[in-house]
Amino acid sequence: MRVQYNLDIAEACTSCTVRFDRIFCDMPDDALAQLDDIKYTTVFPDDVVVFLEGQEPLGVFIICSGHVKLFSGSNDGKTLIERVVGPGEVLGLSAVISRRPYELTAQTLGVCQFQFVKKDDFTKFLAAHGDVCLRAAKLMSCAWHDAHEQVKSIALSGSATERLARLLVSRCASDGERVAEGVRIRLLLTHDEMAQMIGSSRETVTRALGQLRRRRIIESRRSMLVVRDMPALQALAHV
């Protein structure tokens, strides 16, 4: 194991101790051994574009550690963040399988470690392992479901506060840590990025967060946010 950007770099998938908790990575030993033969370990610093929307796919990036935001942009400069994904996610999966350009831009949120697999090597790998194909299908199904839920939230939710509450509830479910005061999540997104994710403005998000703090539903602590009253937040989100 080597260290880069103050991050312990795990280079062998076969010796990964957390793969069993991840849909794609929890594959049979023989498949993991073959994956080790065809992948390249890489580390990107914060705020780096992994690939661009519309770019021809070079391969897939398996996230080992860190988080990445996936977003699309319009010609007039507007941005919509579709998802924030973390360890175990496979970036560029649908593009490589369909042989179409990447449909979103991927950008790091902090230091990230990836395992990169070239597109031809990856498709041959899937063809050789039916179980891995099923795991890839599950990941794409989850991505489609998340995208559908976001579109539904933006289109059908009554207010920006409701959409923000839905975002925070979702983050708690995916990355939340139980603490004495409630559920703690890391603030990966700025107010502007939260606004891009819920189809609102930065000023509206700032006001909504202030209201949640005044009602003691949430509490901000530097780079962390603690949800102190989850039932109240869920009621606002209508979930």
C-alpha positions as CSV (number, residue, x, y, z in Angstrom):
1,M,0.0,0.0,0.0
2,R,1.3,3.5,-0.9
3,V,0.3,6.9,0.1
4,Q,-0.7,9.8,-2.2
5,Y,-2.4,13.1,-1.3
6,N,-2.5,11.8,2.3
7,L,-4.6,8.9,1.1
8,D,-3.7,5.2,1.6
9,I,-3.8,3.7,-1.9
10,A,-5.1,0.1,-2.1
11,E,-4.0,-1.2,-5.5
12,A,-5.2,-4.8,-5.4
13,C,-9.0,-5.5,-5.6
14,T,-8.4,-9.1,-4.3
15,S,-7.1,-7.7,-1.0
16,C,-9.8,-4.9,-0.6
17,T,-11.4,-5.2,2.8
18,V,-14.6,-3.3,2.0
19,R,-15.6,-4.8,-1.3
20,F,-18.2,-7.1,0.2
21,D,-20.4,-4.0,1.0
22,R,-20.5,-2.8,-2.6
23,I,-22.8,-4.2,-5.3
24,F,-20.3,-4.3,-8.2
25,C,-17.1,-5.0,-6.2
26,D,-18.4,-8.1,-4.3
27,M,-17.6,-10.4,-7.2
28,P,-16.1,-14.0,-7.3
29,D,-12.4,-14.3,-6.6
30,D,-11.6,-15.4,-10.1
31,A,-13.3,-12.3,-11.5
32,L,-11.5,-10.1,-9.0
33,A,-8.1,-11.6,-10.0
34,Q,-8.9,-10.9,-13.7
35,L,-10.0,-7.3,-12.8
36,D,-6.6,-6.8,-11.1
37,D,-4.9,-7.8,-14.4
38,I,-6.7,-5.3,-16.6
39,K,-7.2,-2.2,-14.3
40,Y,-5.0,0.8,-13.6
41,T,-5.0,2.5,-10.2
42,T,-5.1,6.2,-10.2
43,V,-5.7,9.1,-7.8
44,F,-7.3,12.5,-8.6
45,P,-7.1,15.5,-6.4
46,D,-10.1,17.7,-5.5
47,D,-12.1,19.5,-8.2
48,V,-10.7,17.5,-11.2
49,V,-12.9,16.6,-14.2
50,V,-12.7,12.8,-14.7
51,F,-14.5,12.9,-18.1
52,L,-16.7,15.3,-20.0
53,E,-20.3,15.1,-21.1
54,G,-20.3,14.2,-24.8
55,Q,-16.8,12.8,-24.8
56,E,-16.2,9.4,-26.4
57,P,-15.8,6.8,-23.7
58,L,-12.2,5.6,-22.9
59,G,-13.3,3.2,-20.2
60,V,-14.9,2.9,-16.8
61,F,-13.7,4.4,-13.5
62,I,-14.5,2.3,-10.4
63,I,-14.6,4.6,-7.3
64,C,-12.5,3.1,-4.5
65,S,-12.6,6.1,-2.2
66,G,-14.0,9.7,-2.3
67,H,-17.0,11.2,-3.9
68,V,-17.8,12.5,-7.4
69,K,-20.6,14.7,-8.7
70,L,-22.2,13.9,-12.0
71,F,-23.8,16.8,-13.9
72,S,-24.9,18.1,-17.3
73,G,-24.9,21.6,-18.7
74,S,-26.7,23.7,-21.2
75,N,-25.5,26.1,-23.9
76,D,-26.6,29.1,-21.8
77,G,-24.4,28.0,-18.8
78,K,-27.0,26.4,-16.6
79,T,-25.9,23.2,-14.7
80,L,-28.0,20.4,-13.3
81,I,-26.2,18.0,-10.8
82,E,-27.8,14.6,-11.3
83,R,-26.1,12.6,-8.6
84,V,-23.3,12.5,-6.0
85,V,-21.8,9.1,-6.0
86,G,-19.2,7.4,-3.8
87,P,-17.2,4.2,-3.3
88,G,-18.3,1.2,-5.3
89,E,-19.9,3.2,-8.1
90,V,-18.8,2.6,-11.7
91,L,-18.5,5.8,-13.7
92,G,-19.1,5.6,-17.4
93,L,-20.8,2.2,-17.2
94,S,-23.7,2.9,-19.5
95,A,-21.6,4.8,-22.0
96,V,-19.1,2.0,-22.4
97,I,-21.7,-0.7,-22.7
98,S,-23.8,1.3,-25.2
99,R,-20.8,2.6,-27.1
100,R,-22.2,6.1,-26.8
101,P,-20.6,9.3,-25.5
102,Y,-20.5,9.9,-21.7
103,E,-23.9,11.4,-20.9
104,L,-22.7,13.4,-17.9
105,T,-19.6,15.2,-16.7
106,A,-17.9,13.7,-13.7
107,Q,-15.9,15.9,-11.3
108,T,-14.2,15.0,-8.0
109,L,-15.4,16.3,-4.6
110,G,-12.2,15.9,-2.7
111,V,-9.4,13.4,-3.3
112,C,-10.6,10.2,-5.0
113,Q,-9.0,6.9,-5.8
114,F,-10.2,5.0,-9.0
115,Q,-9.6,1.8,-10.7
116,F,-9.7,2.5,-14.5
117,V,-10.5,-0.2,-17.0
118,K,-10.2,0.4,-20.8
119,K,-13.5,0.0,-22.6
120,D,-12.5,-3.0,-24.7
121,D,-11.0,-4.8,-21.8
122,F,-14.1,-4.1,-19.7
123,T,-16.6,-5.4,-22.3
124,K,-14.5,-8.6,-22.7
125,F,-14.4,-8.9,-18.9
126,L,-18.2,-8.6,-18.7
127,A,-18.6,-11.2,-21.5
128,A,-16.5,-13.7,-19.5
129,H,-18.3,-13.3,-16.2
130,G,-22.1,-13.5,-16.1
131,D,-22.3,-12.7,-12.4
132,V,-20.4,-9.4,-13.0
133,C,-22.9,-8.6,-15.8
134,L,-25.7,-8.9,-13.4
135,R,-24.0,-6.6,-10.9
136,A,-23.4,-4.0,-13.7
137,A,-27.1,-4.2,-14.6
138,K,-28.1,-3.6,-11.0
139,L,-25.9,-0.5,-10.9
140,M,-27.4,0.9,-14.0
141,S,-30.9,0.2,-12.7
142,C,-30.1,2.0,-9.5
143,A,-28.7,5.0,-11.5
144,W,-31.9,5.1,-13.6
145,H,-34.0,5.0,-10.5
146,D,-32.1,7.8,-8.8
147,A,-32.4,9.9,-12.0
148,H,-36.1,9.3,-12.2
149,E,-36.6,10.3,-8.5
150,Q,-34.6,13.5,-9.1
151,V,-36.7,14.5,-12.1
152,K,-39.9,13.7,-10.3
153,S,-38.7,15.7,-7.3
154,I,-37.9,18.8,-9.3
155,A,-41.0,18.6,-11.5
156,L,-43.6,17.7,-8.9
157,S,-42.3,19.0,-5.5
158,G,-44.1,22.1,-4.3
159,S,-41.2,24.2,-3.0
160,A,-37.5,24.5,-2.9
161,T,-37.6,23.7,0.8
162,E,-39.3,20.4,0.1
163,R,-36.7,19.5,-2.6
164,L,-33.8,20.5,-0.3
165,A,-35.3,18.4,2.5
166,R,-35.5,15.4,0.1
167,L,-31.9,15.9,-0.8
168,L,-30.8,15.9,2.8
169,V,-32.9,12.9,3.6
170,S,-31.4,11.0,0.7
171,R,-27.8,12.0,1.8
172,C,-28.5,10.8,5.3
173,A,-29.7,7.4,3.9
174,S,-26.7,6.9,1.7
175,D,-23.8,8.5,3.7
176,G,-25.3,9.4,7.1
177,E,-23.6,8.5,10.4
178,R,-25.5,8.0,13.6
179,V,-24.3,10.2,16.4
180,A,-25.7,11.2,19.8
181,E,-27.4,14.4,18.4
182,G,-28.9,12.7,15.3
183,V,-27.6,11.8,11.9
184,R,-24.3,13.5,10.7
185,I,-23.4,13.9,7.0
186,R,-20.4,15.5,5.4
187,L,-21.2,18.7,3.4
188,L,-19.8,17.7,0.0
189,L,-21.7,20.4,-1.9
190,T,-21.7,24.1,-1.7
191,H,-25.0,26.1,-1.5
192,D,-24.7,26.8,-5.3
193,E,-24.2,23.0,-6.0
194,M,-27.2,22.1,-3.9
195,A,-29.2,24.6,-5.9
196,Q,-28.0,23.0,-9.1
197,M,-29.1,19.6,-7.8
198,I,-32.7,20.7,-6.8
199,G,-33.3,23.2,-9.6
200,S,-33.2,26.3,-7.5
201,S,-31.0,29.3,-6.7
202,R,-28.1,29.6,-4.3
203,E,-29.9,32.4,-2.4
204,T,-33.0,30.2,-2.0
205,V,-30.9,27.3,-0.6
206,T,-29.1,29.5,1.8
207,R,-32.5,30.9,3.1
208,A,-34.0,27.4,3.4
209,L,-31.0,26.1,5.3
210,G,-31.2,29.1,7.7
211,Q,-34.9,28.2,8.3
212,L,-34.0,24.6,9.1
213,R,-31.3,25.7,11.5
214,R,-33.7,28.2,13.3
215,R,-36.2,25.4,13.7
216,R,-33.4,23.2,15.1
217,I,-34.1,20.6,12.5
218,I,-30.4,20.7,11.4
219,E,-27.2,22.1,12.8
220,S,-24.0,23.0,10.8
221,R,-20.6,22.2,12.1
222,R,-17.8,23.3,9.8
223,S,-17.8,20.7,7.0
224,M,-20.5,18.6,8.7
225,L,-24.2,18.9,9.0
226,V,-26.2,17.2,11.7
227,V,-29.9,16.4,11.3
228,R,-31.2,16.7,14.8
229,D,-34.9,16.1,14.0
230,M,-35.2,13.5,11.2
231,P,-39.0,13.1,11.5
232,A,-39.5,16.8,11.0
233,L,-37.1,16.8,8.0
234,Q,-38.9,13.8,6.5
235,A,-42.3,15.5,7.0
236,L,-41.0,18.5,5.0
237,A,-39.7,16.2,2.3
238,H,-43.0,14.3,2.2
239,V,-41.3,10.9,2.5
